[in-house]
Amino acid sequence: MLAEIITIGDEILIGQIVDTNSAWMAKELNKTGIRVKQISSVSDDKDHILKALAEAARRAEVIFITGGLGPTKDDITKKTLAEYFGVGMVENKAALKNVELIFAKYNRPLLEVNRQQAFVPANCEVIPNKNGTAPGMWFNHNGVIYVSMPGVPFEMMYMMEDEVLPKLTSTLKLPSIIHKTLLTVGEGESFLAERIADIEDALPSYIKLAYLPKLGQVRLRLSAFGDDVTLLQKGVDEFAQRIVERIGKVFVVAEDIPLEKAILNKMAERGFTLSVAESCTGGYLSHLFTQHAGSSKVFFGGGIVYSYELKEKILGVKPETLANFGAVSEQTVKEMVEGALLNFKSDFSIAITGIAGPDGGTPDKPVGTVWIAVAGRGDLLIKKYTFGAKRQQNIERSAVMALSMLNTLLTDVAD
């Protein structure tokens, strides 16, 4: 079952807002066996919308439309849909009642422009909106299903979950889809592909493998399509295990979750604690951890130690080490991580020091030079990285490589 998503609104095309609706919808639809083949964004222009609808109808069996259902003059989706289907507009009593109840609840006068939200194309089936005034609309035209919903994310999400997805699954005969995602870190997409080429070649026709790279990480997603759920799950699990055994220490977890969350979970399961000593990353690594609920079970905290003085006072880095080798050096990062372990009393610690840029580099230590150390349970890893000239990328890459090194150490260390 193939689908397309059309998002309507000038605000998307000028970059005023980011289209998060499509990503969320595609993920939810995929779970039901509906595969999104194309996503389009069009302006608040009647001709553009009509053309997008006609083109989508030639490719897809289900078309999802979001946006343009508000009460103002620039919200033209309903009237354009009516023109597309060649029907008039009619007042829907249930939709009007919903608008009246919402305005009564907040003790606000019901304006004529708000009453107009109850008017819909004559050939649609109204989808209730329990969180707003704009009704959703379901059309079945020439063998294609069209679903039009508000662009406000929480209104669309509730409508999809409560009304649209249940109706789709009861209306359509949908195949089963099984996904399994393997999170890896520290090895590039092409190297991974070469290592598992024979496994990928052996995949049966009903299982596909996708590579999803992101700054030092690659997600390997196995997807199986068919009607026999037991067969699909068995096949995916077997090939996932073969890949995990092959790639070894770069494997993190068989879940589609953020890297730092996977590390937190792995440490929490083993009762390990963690601290950090950050220089060039300026607290970014700490932010990655603390954005997740429950991180305090593992993450003690640490120090943001930009200056020589704080490296000395908080971590115990020797003045002569800094004087002889500089802040960005193997010797300094080693004393930083050892000082964090000693002073913060955690099982493991990460230390990062480097030149994030865009200035501050020297011929022997150019911008992008970063030293990272990870230590704990008697083990120590220290690595030097040379990234690029872009400050934010250097900060993000440093954090990812630190997490990669910690994952390696956790793989090696016994409970």
Buried (B, 14 or more C-beta within 10 A) or exposed (E): BEBBBBBBBBBBBEEEEEBEBBEBBBEBBBEBBBBBEBBBBBBBBBEBBBEBBEBBBEEBBBBBBBBBBBBEEEBBBBBBBBBBBEBEBBEBEEBBEBBBEBBEEEEEEBEEEBBBBBBBBEBBEBBBBEBBBBBBBBBEBEEBBBBBBBBBBEBBBBBBEBBBBEBBEEEBEBBBBBBBBBBBBBBBBEEBBEBBEEBBEEBEEBBEBEBEEEEBBBBBBBBBBBEEEEBBBEBBBEBBEBBBEEBEBBBBBBBBBBBBBBBBBBBBEEEBBBBBBBBBBBBBBBEBBBEBEEBEEBBBEBBBBBEBEBBBEBBBBBEEBBEEBBBBBBBBBBBBBBBBBEBBEBBBBBBBBBBBBEEBBEEEBBBBBBBBBBBBBEEBBBBEBEBEBBBEBBBBBBBBBBBBBBBBBBEEBEE
